[in-house]
Amino acid sequence: MRFMVIVKANADSEAGVMPTEAELLEMGAFNEELVKAGVLLAGEGLHPSSRGARVYFSGDQRTVVDGPFTETKELIAGFWLLELKSLEEAVEWVKRVPNPTGAESQIEIRQVFASEDFENAPQELIDRENELRAESDARAKG
């Protein structure tokens, strides 16, 4: 099972405050543990929402709104994508994460849908999705 581990933004991350050297070292050590355990698929920090945009959909209409966005508690500062056996295993890994902000912070864990979750989908759609995923993986590898 794949899980997205979502680091919630705060006022500092939205202001573009970069982690200290000590925080970077601590997070780097944790990331190294994930790699050595063979569970890390991806992981990145995100620039503040002031450097992003949102696209709102209403029927066929699209409206683009440039950041920053005001509700910090609803924003994401970074993520990991992990391959694990269960939500419980994901929780155990996240409990070991160095506090992302050193103060009050929050990390959300969400399971990622897999092709087997779409048992009612036509087989040709599942096959095509698997082909696209393999093509994307091959491009990412070089």
The first five atom37 places (N, CA, C, CB, O) and aatype in JSON, in Angstrom:
{
  "aatype": [12, 1, 13, 12, 19, 9, 19, 11, 0, 2, 0, 3, 15, 6, 0, 7, 19, 12, 14, 16, 6, 0, 6, 10, 10, 6, 12, 7, 0, 13, 2, 6, 6, 10, 19, 11, 0, 7, 19, 10, 10, 0, 7, 6, 7, 10, 8, 14, 15, 15, 1, 7, 0, 1, 19, 18, 13, 15, 7, 3, 5, 1, 16, 19, 19, 3, 7, 14, 13, 16, 6, 16, 11, 6, 10, 9, 0, 7, 13, 17, 10, 10, 6, 10, 11, 15, 10, 6, 6, 0, 19, 6, 17, 19, 11, 1, 19, 14, 2, 14, 16, 7, 0, 6, 15, 5, 9, 6, 9, 1, 5, 19, 13, 0, 15, 6, 3, 13, 6, 2, 0, 14, 5, 6, 10, 9, 3, 1, 6, 2, 6, 10, 1, 0, 6, 15, 3, 0, 1, 0, 11, 7],
  "atom_mask": [
    [1, 1, 1, 1, 1],
    [1, 1, 1, 1, 1],
    [1, 1, 1, 1, 1],
    [1, 1, 1, 1, 1],
    [1, 1, 1, 1, 1],
    [1, 1, 1, 1, 1],
    [1, 1, 1, 1, 1],
    [1, 1, 1, 1, 1],
    [1, 1, 1, 1, 1],
    [1, 1, 1, 1, 1],
    [1, 1, 1, 1, 1],
    [1, 1, 1, 1, 1],
    [1, 1, 1, 1, 1],
    [1, 1, 1, 1, 1],
    [1, 1, 1, 1, 1],
    [1, 1, 1, 0, 1],
    [1, 1, 1, 1, 1],
    [1, 1, 1, 1, 1],
    [1, 1, 1, 1, 1],
    [1, 1, 1, 1, 1],
    [1, 1, 1, 1, 1],
    [1, 1, 1, 1, 1],
    [1, 1, 1, 1, 1],
    [1, 1, 1, 1, 1],
    [1, 1, 1, 1, 1],
    [1, 1, 1, 1, 1],
    [1, 1, 1, 1, 1],
    [1, 1, 1, 0, 1],
    [1, 1, 1, 1, 1],
    [1, 1, 1, 1, 1],
    [1, 1, 1, 1, 1],
    [1, 1, 1, 1, 1],
    [1, 1, 1, 1, 1],
    [1, 1, 1, 1, 1],
    [1, 1, 1, 1, 1],
    [1, 1, 1, 1, 1],
    [1, 1, 1, 1, 1],
    [1, 1, 1, 0, 1],
    [1, 1, 1, 1, 1],
    [1, 1, 1, 1, 1],
    [1, 1, 1, 1, 1],
    [1, 1, 1, 1, 1],
    [1, 1, 1, 0, 1],
    [1, 1, 1, 1, 1],
    [1, 1, 1, 0, 1],
    [1, 1, 1, 1, 1],
    [1, 1, 1, 1, 1],
    [1, 1, 1, 1, 1],
    [1, 1, 1, 1, 1],
    [1, 1, 1, 1, 1],
    [1, 1, 1, 1, 1],
    [1, 1, 1, 0, 1],
    [1, 1, 1, 1, 1],
    [1, 1, 1, 1, 1],
    [1, 1, 1, 1, 1],
    [1, 1, 1, 1, 1],
    [1, 1, 1, 1, 1],
    [1, 1, 1, 1, 1],
    [1, 1, 1, 0, 1],
    [1, 1, 1, 1, 1],
    [1, 1, 1, 1, 1],
    [1, 1, 1, 1, 1],
    [1, 1, 1, 1, 1],
    [1, 1, 1, 1, 1],
    [1, 1, 1, 1, 1],
    [1, 1, 1, 1, 1],
    [1, 1, 1, 0, 1],
    [1, 1, 1, 1, 1],
    [1, 1, 1, 1, 1],
    [1, 1, 1, 1, 1],
    [1, 1, 1, 1, 1],
    [1, 1, 1, 1, 1],
    [1, 1, 1, 1, 1],
    [1, 1, 1, 1, 1],
    [1, 1, 1, 1, 1],
    [1, 1, 1, 1, 1],
    [1, 1, 1, 1, 1],
    [1, 1, 1, 0, 1],
    [1, 1, 1, 1, 1],
    [1, 1, 1, 1, 1],
    [1, 1, 1, 1, 1],
    [1, 1, 1, 1, 1],
    [1, 1, 1, 1, 1],
    [1, 1, 1, 1, 1],
    [1, 1, 1, 1, 1],
    [1, 1, 1, 1, 1],
    [1, 1, 1, 1, 1],
    [1, 1, 1, 1, 1],
    [1, 1, 1, 1, 1],
    [1, 1, 1, 1, 1],
    [1, 1, 1, 1, 1],
    [1, 1, 1, 1, 1],
    [1, 1, 1, 1, 1],
    [1, 1, 1, 1, 1],
    [1, 1, 1, 1, 1],
    [1, 1, 1, 1, 1],
    [1, 1, 1, 1, 1],
    [1, 1, 1, 1, 1],
    [1, 1, 1, 1, 1],
    [1, 1, 1, 1, 1],
    [1, 1, 1, 1, 1],
    [1, 1, 1, 0, 1],
    [1, 1, 1, 1, 1],
    [1, 1, 1, 1, 1],
    [1, 1, 1, 1, 1],
    [1, 1, 1, 1, 1],
    [1, 1, 1, 1, 1],
    [1, 1, 1, 1, 1],
    [1, 1, 1, 1, 1],
    [1, 1, 1, 1, 1],
    [1, 1, 1, 1, 1],
    [1, 1, 1, 1, 1],
    [1, 1, 1, 1, 1],
    [1, 1, 1, 1, 1],
    [1, 1, 1, 1, 1],
    [1, 1, 1, 1, 1],
    [1, 1, 1, 1, 1],
    [1, 1, 1, 1, 1],
    [1, 1, 1, 1, 1],
    [1, 1, 1, 1, 1],
    [1, 1, 1, 1, 1],
    [1, 1, 1, 1, 1],
    [1, 1, 1, 1, 1],
    [1, 1, 1, 1, 1],
    [1, 1, 1, 1, 1],
    [1, 1, 1, 1, 1],
    [1, 1, 1, 1, 1],
    [1, 1, 1, 1, 1],
    [1, 1, 1, 1, 1],
    [1, 1, 1, 1, 1],
    [1, 1, 1, 1, 1],
    [1, 1, 1, 1, 1],
    [1, 1, 1, 1, 1],
    [1, 1, 1, 1, 1],
    [1, 1, 1, 1, 1],
    [1, 1, 1, 1, 1],
    [1, 1, 1, 1, 1],
    [1, 1, 1, 1, 1],
    [1, 1, 1, 1, 1],
    [1, 1, 1, 1, 1],
    [1, 1, 1, 1, 1],
    [1, 1, 1, 0, 1]
  ],
  "atom_positions": [
    [[0.84, -1.18, 0.0], [0.0, 0.0, 0.0], [0.88, 1.24, 0.0], [-0.95, 0.0, 1.21], [1.93, 1.28, 0.64]],
    [[0.42, 2.24, -0.72], [1.14, 3.51, -0.72], [0.4, 4.49, 0.17], [1.29, 4.08, -2.17], [-0.83, 4.53, 0.21]],
    [[1.17, 5.29, 0.89], [0.61, 6.3, 1.77], [1.28, 7.63, 1.5], [0.77, 5.9, 3.26], [2.5, 7.71, 1.36]],
    [[0.47, 8.68, 1.41], [1.01, 10.04, 1.33], [1.01, 10.6, 2.74], [0.17, 10.95, 0.35], [-0.01, 10.63, 3.42]],
    [[2.17, 11.03, 3.16], [2.35, 11.65, 4.47], [2.5, 13.14, 4.2], [3.61, 11.05, 5.24], [3.45, 13.58, 3.56]],
    [[1.54, 13.91, 4.7], [1.41, 15.33, 4.35], [1.81, 16.2, 5.54], [-0.05, 15.65, 3.9], [1.2, 16.13, 6.61]],
    [[2.83, 17.01, 5.34], [3.27, 17.95, 6.38], [2.48, 19.24, 6.18], [4.83, 18.21, 6.31], [2.55, 19.86, 5.12]],
    [[1.74, 19.62, 7.2], [0.92, 20.82, 7.12], [1.78, 22.08, 7.23], [-0.15, 20.81, 8.21], [2.79, 22.1, 7.94]],
    [[1.38, 23.11, 6.53], [2.08, 24.39, 6.55], [1.79, 25.14, 7.86], [1.68, 25.25, 5.33], [0.82, 24.85, 8.56]],
    [[2.66, 26.1, 8.15], [2.41, 27.02, 9.26], [2.85, 28.41, 8.81], [3.18, 26.56, 10.56], [3.25, 28.61, 7.66]],
    [[2.78, 29.37, 9.7], [3.12, 30.75, 9.33], [4.56, 30.85, 8.83], [2.91, 31.7, 10.53], [4.83, 31.58, 7.88]],
    [[5.49, 30.13, 9.46], [6.89, 30.19, 9.03], [7.09, 29.6, 7.64], [7.78, 29.46, 10.03], [7.75, 30.2, 6.79]],
    [[6.51, 28.41, 7.4], [6.69, 27.8, 6.07], [6.05, 28.66, 4.99], [6.1, 26.38, 6.04], [6.57, 28.74, 3.88]],
    [[4.94, 29.3, 5.32], [4.28, 30.19, 4.35], [5.06, 31.48, 4.14], [2.87, 30.51, 4.81], [4.92, 32.12, 3.1]],
    [[5.87, 31.86, 5.13], [6.71, 33.06, 4.99], [8.02, 32.73, 4.28], [6.99, 33.68, 6.37], [8.83, 33.62, 4.03]],
    [[8.23, 31.46, 3.95], [9.44, 31.06, 3.26], [10.63, 30.87, 4.17], [0.0, 0.0, 0.0], [11.77, 30.82, 3.71]],
    [[10.38, 30.75, 5.49], [11.47, 30.53, 6.44], [12.04, 29.14, 6.2], [10.98, 30.7, 7.92], [11.31, 28.14, 6.26]],
    [[13.32, 29.07, 5.92], [13.97, 27.8, 5.64], [14.39, 27.12, 6.94], [15.2, 28.0, 4.73], [14.65, 27.8, 7.94]],
    [[14.44, 25.79, 6.95], [14.88, 25.08, 8.15], [16.32, 25.43, 8.5], [14.73, 23.57, 7.96], [17.12, 25.79, 7.63]],
    [[16.62, 25.31, 9.78], [18.0, 25.53, 10.23], [18.87, 24.36, 9.75], [18.06, 25.67, 11.78], [18.36, 23.33, 9.31]],
    [[20.18, 24.53, 9.85], [21.09, 23.45, 9.47], [20.83, 22.21, 10.33], [22.57, 23.91, 9.61], [20.85, 21.09, 9.82]],
    [[20.59, 22.41, 11.62], [20.33, 21.29, 12.52], [19.04, 20.56, 12.11], [20.22, 21.78, 13.98], [19.0, 19.33, 12.11]],
    [[18.01, 21.33, 11.77], [16.75, 20.71, 11.33], [16.93, 19.93, 10.03], [15.66, 21.79, 11.15], [16.39, 18.84, 9.86]],
    [[17.71, 20.5, 9.11], [17.98, 19.81, 7.84], [18.74, 18.51, 8.08], [18.78, 20.73, 6.89], [18.44, 17.49, 7.46]],
    [[19.72, 18.54, 8.97], [20.47, 17.33, 9.29], [19.58, 16.26, 9.91], [21.63, 17.66, 10.23], [19.67, 15.08, 9.57]],
    [[18.73, 16.68, 10.83], [17.82, 15.75, 11.5], [16.84, 15.13, 10.5], [17.06, 16.45, 12.63], [16.6, 13.92, 10.53]],
    [[16.28, 15.95, 9.62], [15.34, 15.44, 8.63], [16.07, 14.57, 7.61], [14.62, 16.6, 7.92], [15.52, 13.56, 7.16]],
    [[17.28, 14.94, 7.25], [18.07, 14.13, 6.33], [18.34, 12.75, 6.9], [0.0, 0.0, 0.0], [18.29, 11.76, 6.17]],
    [[18.62, 12.68, 8.19], [18.86, 11.39, 8.84], [17.59, 10.53, 8.82], [19.34, 11.6, 10.3], [17.65, 9.32, 8.6]],
    [[16.45, 11.18, 9.05], [15.19, 10.44, 8.99], [14.93, 9.93, 7.57], [14.01, 11.33, 9.46], [14.53, 8.78, 7.38]],
    [[15.15, 10.79, 6.58], [14.95, 10.37, 5.19], [15.88, 9.21, 4.84], [15.2, 11.56, 4.24], [15.49, 8.3, 4.1]],
    [[17.09, 9.24, 5.36], [18.03, 8.14, 5.12], [17.49, 6.83, 5.7], [19.41, 8.47, 5.73], [17.64, 5.77, 5.09]],
    [[16.85, 6.9, 6.87], [16.24, 5.71, 7.46], [15.14, 5.16, 6.54], [15.65, 6.04, 8.85], [15.04, 3.95, 6.33]],
    [[14.33, 6.06, 5.98], [13.26, 5.64, 5.08], [13.84, 4.94, 3.85], [12.41, 6.84, 4.65], [13.33, 3.91, 3.4]],
    [[14.92, 5.51, 3.29], [15.57, 4.93, 2.11], [16.14, 3.56, 2.44], [16.67, 5.86, 1.58], [15.93, 2.6, 1.7]],
    [[16.87, 3.46, 3.56], [17.48, 2.19, 3.94], [16.43, 1.12, 4.22], [18.36, 2.38, 5.17], [16.69, -0.07, 4.0]],
    [[15.26, 1.52, 4.7], [14.18, 0.57, 4.96], [13.46, 0.19, 3.66], [13.18, 1.17, 5.96], [12.65, -0.74, 3.64]],
    [[13.75, 0.91, 2.58], [13.14, 0.6, 1.29], [11.69, 1.02, 1.17], [0.0, 0.0, 0.0], [10.94, 0.44, 0.38]],
    [[11.27, 2.02, 1.94], [9.86, 2.42, 1.93], [9.61, 3.79, 1.29], [9.33, 2.43, 3.33], [8.46, 4.14, 1.01]],
    [[10.67, 4.57, 1.05], [10.5, 5.91, 0.49], [10.37, 5.85, -1.03], [11.68, 6.81, 0.89], [11.28, 5.38, -1.72]],
    [[9.24, 6.33, -1.54], [9.03, 6.45, -2.98], [9.32, 7.86, -3.47], [7.59, 6.05, -3.35], [9.84, 8.06, -4.57]],
    [[8.98, 8.86, -2.64], [9.23, 10.26, -2.98], [9.08, 11.08, -1.7], [8.24, 10.77, -4.1], [8.44, 10.65, -0.74]],
    [[9.66, 12.25, -1.71], [9.51, 13.15, -0.58], [10.09, 14.5, -0.94], [0.0, 0.0, 0.0], [11.22, 14.6, -1.41]],
    [[9.32, 15.54, -0.7], [9.75, 16.89, -1.08], [9.13, 17.92, -0.15], [9.37, 17.19, -2.55], [8.04, 17.73, 0.38]],
    [[9.86, 19.02, 0.03], [9.29, 20.2, 0.65], [8.71, 21.08, -0.44], [0.0, 0.0, 0.0], [9.14, 21.0, -1.6]],
    [[7.76, 21.91, -0.09], [7.11, 22.77, -1.07], [7.38, 24.24, -0.77], [5.6, 22.51, -1.09], [7.46, 24.65, 0.39]],
    [[7.51, 25.02, -1.82], [7.63, 26.48, -1.67], [6.33, 27.01, -1.08], [7.96, 27.17, -3.04], [5.3, 26.34, -1.15]],
    [[6.35, 28.21, -0.51], [5.13, 28.8, 0.06], [4.06, 29.01, -1.02], [5.47, 30.14, 0.74], [4.35, 29.09, -2.21]],
    [[2.83, 29.09, -0.57], [1.71, 29.25, -1.51], [1.8, 30.57, -2.28], [0.38, 29.19, -0.76], [1.15, 30.71, -3.32]],
    [[2.59, 31.53, -1.8], [2.77, 32.79, -2.53], [3.42, 32.55, -3.89], [3.63, 33.78, -1.71], [3.34, 33.4, -4.77]],
    [[4.05, 31.4, -4.05], [4.69, 31.05, -5.32], [3.85, 30.06, -6.11], [6.08, 30.48, -5.07], [4.34, 29.46, -7.07]],
    [[2.6, 29.89, -5.71], [1.72, 28.93, -6.37], [0.45, 29.58, -6.89], [0.0, 0.0, 0.0], [0.31, 30.8, -6.89]],
    [[-0.46, 28.74, -7.33], [-1.76, 29.19, -7.85], [-2.77, 28.09, -7.58], [-1.68, 29.52, -9.38], [-2.42, 26.93, -7.37]],
    [[-4.04, 28.47, -7.59], [-5.14, 27.52, -7.51], [-6.0, 27.72, -8.74], [-5.97, 27.71, -6.2], [-6.18, 28.83, -9.22]],
    [[-6.53, 26.62, -9.23], [-7.47, 26.68, -10.34], [-8.82, 26.19, -9.81], [-6.99, 25.82, -11.57], [-8.94, 25.06, -9.36]],
    [[-9.81, 27.06, -9.88], [-11.17, 26.73, -9.44], [-11.99, 26.31, -10.64], [-11.82, 27.94, -8.72], [-11.9, 26.91, -11.71]],
    [[-12.81, 25.27, -10.46], [-13.63, 24.72, -11.52], [-15.1, 24.95, -11.21], [-13.34, 23.22, -11.72], [-15.55, 24.72, -10.09]],
    [[-15.84, 25.4, -12.21], [-17.29, 25.53, -12.11], [-17.85, 25.16, -13.47], [-17.73, 26.98, -11.66], [-17.86, 25.99, -14.39]],
    [[-18.3, 23.93, -13.61], [-18.74, 23.46, -14.93], [-17.57, 23.52, -15.9], [0.0, 0.0, 0.0], [-16.52, 22.94, -15.63]],
    [[-17.74, 24.23, -17.02], [-16.67, 24.38, -18.02], [-15.75, 25.57, -17.74], [-17.27, 24.52, -19.4], [-14.74, 25.75, -18.42]],
    [[-16.09, 26.38, -16.75], [-15.31, 27.58, -16.44], [-14.12, 27.24, -15.55], [-16.19, 28.63, -15.76], [-14.2, 26.37, -14.68]],
    [[-13.01, 27.95, -15.77], [-11.81, 27.82, -14.94], [-11.39, 29.21, -14.49], [-10.66, 27.11, -15.72], [-11.31, 30.13, -15.3]],
    [[-11.13, 29.35, -13.21], [-10.67, 30.61, -12.66], [-9.35, 30.34, -11.94], [-11.72, 31.23, -11.69], [-9.26, 29.44, -11.1]],
    [[-8.33, 31.13, -12.27], [-7.02, 30.97, -11.66], [-6.83, 32.07, -10.62], [-5.9, 31.01, -12.73], [-7.04, 33.25, -10.89]],
    [[-6.41, 31.66, -9.43], [-6.13, 32.6, -8.35], [-4.69, 32.37, -7.91], [-7.14, 32.44, -7.14], [-4.32, 31.26, -7.52]],
    [[-3.89, 33.41, -7.98], [-2.5, 33.32, -7.54], [-2.42, 33.36, -6.03], [-1.67, 34.45, -8.15], [-3.23, 34.0, -5.37]],
    [[-1.41, 32.65, -5.47], [-1.17, 32.69, -4.04], [-0.63, 34.05, -3.64], [0.0, 0.0, 0.0], [-0.32, 34.86, -4.51]],
    [[-0.52, 34.32, -2.38], [-0.64, 33.39, -1.26], [-2.1, 33.14, -0.88], [0.11, 33.92, -0.06], [-3.0, 33.9, -1.24]],
    [[-2.3, 32.06, -0.14], [-3.63, 31.69, 0.33], [-3.67, 31.89, 1.83], [-3.97, 30.21, -0.05], [-2.69, 31.64, 2.52]],
    [[-4.79, 32.35, 2.34], [-4.86, 32.82, 3.72], [-4.98, 31.73, 4.77], [-6.01, 33.74, 3.85], [-4.46, 31.91, 5.87]],
    [[-5.63, 30.62, 4.49], [-5.86, 29.59, 5.5], [-4.66, 28.65, 5.59], [-7.12, 28.8, 5.18], [-4.64, 27.6, 4.95]],
    [[-3.67, 29.02, 6.38], [-2.45, 28.25, 6.52], [-2.74, 26.82, 6.95], [-1.51, 28.91, 7.52], [-2.08, 25.89, 6.47]],
    [[-3.71, 26.62, 7.84], [-3.98, 25.27, 8.35], [-4.46, 24.32, 7.26], [-5.03, 25.34, 9.46], [-4.48, 23.11, 7.47]],
    [[-4.85, 24.84, 6.11], [-5.3, 23.99, 5.01], [-4.22, 23.79, 3.94], [-6.54, 24.6, 4.37], [-4.48, 23.16, 2.92]],
    [[-3.04, 24.32, 4.17], [-1.98, 24.24, 3.18], [-0.97, 23.15, 3.51], [-1.27, 25.58, 3.05], [-0.88, 22.69, 4.65]],
    [[-0.22, 22.75, 2.5], [0.78, 21.7, 2.63], [2.17, 22.31, 2.49], [0.55, 20.58, 1.58], [2.41, 23.11, 1.59]],
    [[3.08, 21.91, 3.39], [4.46, 22.4, 3.32], [5.4, 21.37, 2.7], [4.95, 22.77, 4.72], [6.49, 21.72, 2.25]],
    [[4.98, 20.11, 2.68], [5.81, 19.06, 2.11], [5.12, 17.72, 2.22], [0.0, 0.0, 0.0], [4.02, 17.62, 2.77]],
    [[5.78, 16.69, 1.69], [5.15, 15.36, 1.7], [6.2, 14.27, 1.55], [4.11, 15.25, 0.59], [7.32, 14.5, 1.1]],
    [[5.8, 13.08, 1.93], [6.52, 11.84, 1.61], [5.5, 10.92, 0.96], [7.18, 11.17, 2.9], [4.31, 10.98, 1.28]],
    [[5.95, 10.1, 0.06], [5.14, 9.01, -0.48], [5.85, 7.73, -0.08], [4.95, 9.13, -2.06], [6.99, 7.49, -0.48]],
    [[5.17, 6.91, 0.73], [5.78, 5.72, 1.3], [5.05, 4.46, 0.86], [5.8, 5.81, 2.82], [3.83, 4.47, 0.69]],
    [[5.8, 3.39, 0.67], [5.24, 2.06, 0.37], [5.33, 1.25, 1.65], [6.0, 1.34, -0.83], [6.42, 0.9, 2.09]],
    [[4.17, 0.96, 2.25], [4.12, 0.27, 3.54], [3.04, -0.8, 3.54], [3.88, 1.28, 4.68], [2.25, -0.89, 2.61]],
    [[3.02, -1.6, 4.59], [2.06, -2.7, 4.68], [0.7, -2.28, 5.23], [2.63, -3.79, 5.54], [-0.31, -2.92, 4.94]],
    [[0.67, -1.19, 6.02], [-0.58, -0.84, 6.68], [-0.56, 0.62, 7.16], [-0.84, -1.78, 7.88], [0.49, 1.26, 7.21]],
    [[-1.73, 1.12, 7.5], [-1.83, 2.45, 8.1], [-1.08, 2.47, 9.43], [-3.32, 2.85, 8.31], [-0.44, 3.47, 9.77]],
    [[-1.16, 1.38, 10.17], [-0.46, 1.32, 11.46], [1.05, 1.49, 11.28], [-0.76, -0.02, 12.16], [1.7, 2.17, 12.08]],
    [[1.6, 0.87, 10.24], [3.03, 1.03, 9.97], [3.34, 2.49, 9.6], [3.48, 0.08, 8.84], [4.37, 3.03, 10.01]],
    [[2.45, 3.1, 8.83], [2.62, 4.51, 8.47], [2.63, 5.39, 9.72], [1.51, 4.97, 7.5], [3.46, 6.29, 9.85]],
    [[1.71, 5.13, 10.62], [1.65, 5.89, 11.87], [2.95, 5.74, 12.66], [0.44, 5.43, 12.73], [3.47, 6.71, 13.2]],
    [[3.47, 4.52, 12.73], [4.72, 4.3, 13.47], [5.88, 5.09, 12.85], [5.06, 2.79, 13.5], [6.69, 5.66, 13.57]],
    [[5.96, 5.12, 11.52], [7.01, 5.92, 10.87], [6.82, 7.4, 11.18], [7.01, 5.69, 9.34], [7.78, 8.09, 11.53]],
    [[5.6, 7.89, 11.06], [5.34, 9.32, 11.25], [5.62, 9.74, 12.69], [3.89, 9.67, 10.88], [6.05, 10.86, 12.93]],
    [[5.39, 8.87, 13.64], [5.69, 9.2, 15.03], [7.19, 9.44, 15.23], [5.2, 8.09, 15.96], [7.59, 10.05, 16.22]],
    [[8.02, 8.95, 14.31], [9.47, 9.12, 14.39], [9.97, 10.34, 13.63], [10.16, 7.88, 13.86], [11.15, 10.68, 13.73]],
    [[9.11, 11.01, 12.89], [9.51, 12.19, 12.11], [9.98, 13.29, 13.07], [8.33, 12.7, 11.22], [9.31, 13.57, 14.06]],
    [[11.12, 13.91, 12.78], [11.51, 15.08, 13.58], [10.43, 16.15, 13.44], [12.91, 15.63, 13.13], [9.9, 16.36, 12.34]],
    [[10.1, 16.82, 14.52], [9.06, 17.85, 14.46], [9.38, 18.83, 13.34], [8.92, 18.59, 15.83], [10.41, 19.5, 13.39]],
    [[8.5, 18.93, 12.32], [8.82, 19.75, 11.15], [9.03, 21.23, 11.46], [7.72, 19.62, 10.15], [9.75, 21.91, 10.73]],
    [[8.42, 21.73, 12.53], [8.53, 23.15, 12.82], [9.22, 23.44, 14.15], [7.16, 23.78, 12.83], [9.58, 24.58, 14.43]],
    [[9.41, 22.41, 14.96], [9.98, 22.62, 16.28], [8.95, 23.12, 17.28], [0.0, 0.0, 0.0], [9.23, 23.18, 18.48]],
    [[7.77, 23.46, 16.81], [6.69, 23.94, 17.69], [5.46, 23.07, 17.44], [6.36, 25.48, 17.43], [5.58, 21.85, 17.28]],
    [[4.3, 23.69, 17.4], [3.07, 22.95, 17.08], [3.08, 22.62, 15.6], [1.81, 23.78, 17.46], [3.23, 23.51, 14.76]],
    [[2.91, 21.36, 15.26], [2.83, 20.96, 13.86], [1.88, 19.78, 13.73], [4.22, 20.61, 13.3], [1.42, 19.2, 14.71]],
    [[1.62, 19.46, 12.48], [0.65, 18.41, 12.2], [1.06, 17.7, 10.92], [-0.79, 18.99, 12.07], [1.47, 18.32, 9.94]],
    [[0.95, 16.38, 10.94], [1.21, 15.58, 9.75], [0.0, 14.68, 9.53], [2.53, 14.73, 9.91], [-0.49, 14.03, 10.45]],
    [[-0.48, 14.67, 8.32], [-1.64, 13.86, 7.94], [-1.16, 12.66, 7.12], [-2.68, 14.71, 7.14], [-0.23, 12.78, 6.33]],
    [[-1.81, 11.52, 7.31], [-1.48, 10.3, 6.57], [-2.71, 9.89, 5.77], [-1.0, 9.15, 7.53], [-3.8, 9.74, 6.33]],
    [[-2.53, 9.69, 4.47], [-3.65, 9.27, 3.6], [-3.18, 8.14, 2.7], [-4.19, 10.47, 2.75], [-2.11, 8.22, 2.1]],
    [[-4.0, 7.08, 2.61], [-3.68, 5.99, 1.69], [-3.96, 6.44, 0.27], [-4.49, 4.72, 2.04], [-4.95, 7.11, 0.0]],
    [[-3.08, 6.05, -0.64], [-3.2, 6.37, -2.05], [-3.99, 5.25, -2.72], [-1.8, 6.56, -2.73], [-3.75, 4.07, -2.45]],
    [[-4.92, 5.6, -3.59], [-5.67, 4.59, -4.32], [-4.74, 3.75, -5.18], [-6.76, 5.24, -5.19], [-3.76, 4.27, -5.72]],
    [[-5.03, 2.48, -5.3], [-4.31, 1.57, -6.18], [-5.3, 1.01, -7.19], [-3.61, 0.42, -5.37], [-6.51, 1.08, -6.98]],
    [[-4.81, 0.46, -8.28], [-5.7, -0.04, -9.34], [-6.69, -1.06, -8.81], [-4.89, -0.65, -10.48], [-7.83, -1.12, -9.27]],
    [[-6.28, -1.87, -7.83], [-7.2, -2.88, -7.29], [-8.37, -2.26, -6.52], [-6.45, -3.82, -6.38], [-9.36, -2.95, -6.25]],
    [[-8.28, -0.98, -6.17], [-9.38, -0.31, -5.49], [-10.54, -0.02, -6.45], [-8.9, 0.99, -4.86], [-11.66, 0.28, -6.02]],
    [[-10.27, -0.1, -7.75], [-11.28, 0.21, -8.75], [-11.8, -1.06, -9.4], [-10.7, 1.16, -9.82], [-11.76, -1.21, -10.62]],
    [[-12.3, -1.98, -8.58], [-12.73, -3.28, -9.08], [-13.9, -3.2, -10.06], [-13.11, -4.16, -7.92], [-14.1, -4.12, -10.85]],
    [[-14.66, -2.12, -10.02], [-15.8, -1.98, -10.94], [-15.43, -1.32, -12.25], [-16.89, -1.18, -10.27], [-16.25, -1.24, -13.16]],
    [[-14.2, -0.86, -12.37], [-13.76, -0.19, -13.61], [-13.55, -1.24, -14.69], [-12.44, 0.62, -13.37], [-13.16, -2.37, -14.4]],
    [[-13.82, -0.87, -15.95], [-13.57, -1.8, -17.04], [-12.08, -2.18, -17.09], [-14.0, -1.18, -18.39], [-11.22, -1.34, -16.86]],
    [[-11.79, -3.45, -17.38], [-10.42, -3.95, -17.38], [-9.52, -3.15, -18.32], [-10.41, -5.41, -17.78], [-8.35, -2.94, -18.02]],
    [[-10.05, -2.7, -19.46], [-9.22, -1.94, -20.4], [-8.76, -0.61, -19.79], [-9.98, -1.68, -21.7], [-7.66, -0.14, -20.1]],
    [[-9.58, -0.01, -18.94], [-9.15, 1.23, -18.27], [-8.05, 0.94, -17.25], [-10.36, 1.91, -17.57], [-7.09, 1.71, -17.13]],
    [[-8.19, -0.16, -16.52], [-7.17, -0.54, -15.54], [-5.86, -0.87, -16.26], [-7.64, -1.77, -14.7], [-4.79, -0.44, -15.82]],
    [[-5.95, -1.62, -17.37], [-4.76, -1.96, -18.13], [-4.07, -0.71, -18.66], [-5.12, -2.89, -19.3], [-2.84, -0.6, -18.59]],
    [[-4.86, 0.24, -19.17], [-4.27, 1.48, -19.71], [-3.6, 2.28, -18.61], [-5.35, 2.33, -20.4], [-2.52, 2.84, -18.82]],
    [[-4.22, 2.35, -17.44], [-3.64, 3.07, -16.3], [-2.31, 2.43, -15.91], [-4.6, 3.07, -15.1], [-1.34, 3.14, -15.65]],
    [[-2.26, 1.11, -15.88], [-1.02, 0.4, -15.55], [0.06, 0.66, -16.59], [-1.28, -1.11, -15.43], [1.23, 0.81, -16.25]],
    [[-0.32, 0.72, -17.87], [0.63, 1.03, -18.94], [1.2, 2.44, -18.77], [-0.04, 0.89, -20.32], [2.4, 2.66, -18.9]],
    [[0.31, 3.39, -18.47], [0.76, 4.78, -18.28], [1.7, 4.89, -17.08], [-0.45, 5.71, -18.09], [2.7, 5.61, -17.13]],
    [[1.36, 4.18, -16.0], [2.22, 4.21, -14.81], [3.6, 3.64, -15.14], [1.57, 3.41, -13.65], [4.61, 4.19, -14.71]],
    [[3.64, 2.52, -15.89], [4.92, 1.92, -16.26], [5.72, 2.85, -17.16], [4.7, 0.56, -16.96], [6.93, 2.97, -17.02]],
    [[5.04, 3.52, -18.09], [5.71, 4.47, -18.98], [6.29, 5.63, -18.18], [4.73, 5.0, -20.05], [7.42, 6.06, -18.41]],
    [[5.51, 6.13, -17.23], [5.97, 7.24, -16.39], [7.17, 6.81, -15.55], [4.83, 7.73, -15.47], [8.14, 7.56, -15.43]],
    [[7.11, 5.62, -14.98], [8.23, 5.1, -14.17], [9.49, 4.97, -15.02], [7.87, 3.74, -13.54], [10.59, 5.31, -14.57]],
    [[9.33, 4.46, -16.25], [10.48, 4.29, -17.14], [11.1, 5.63, -17.49], [10.05, 3.56, -18.43], [12.33, 5.75, -17.53]],
    [[10.29, 6.65, -17.73], [10.81, 7.99, -18.03], [11.55, 8.58, -16.84], [9.67, 8.92, -18.46], [12.58, 9.23, -16.99]],
    [[11.0, 8.34, -15.64], [11.62, 8.88, -14.44], [12.99, 8.24, -14.17], [10.71, 8.66, -13.24], [13.88, 8.87, -13.59]],
    [[13.15, 7.0, -14.59], [14.41, 6.29, -14.36], [15.47, 6.62, -15.4], [14.16, 4.79, -14.35], [16.63, 6.24, -15.25]],
    [[15.06, 7.31, -16.43], [16.12, 7.74, -17.34], [15.86, 7.52, -18.75], [0.0, 0.0, 0.0], [16.7, 7.85, -19.59]]
  ]
}
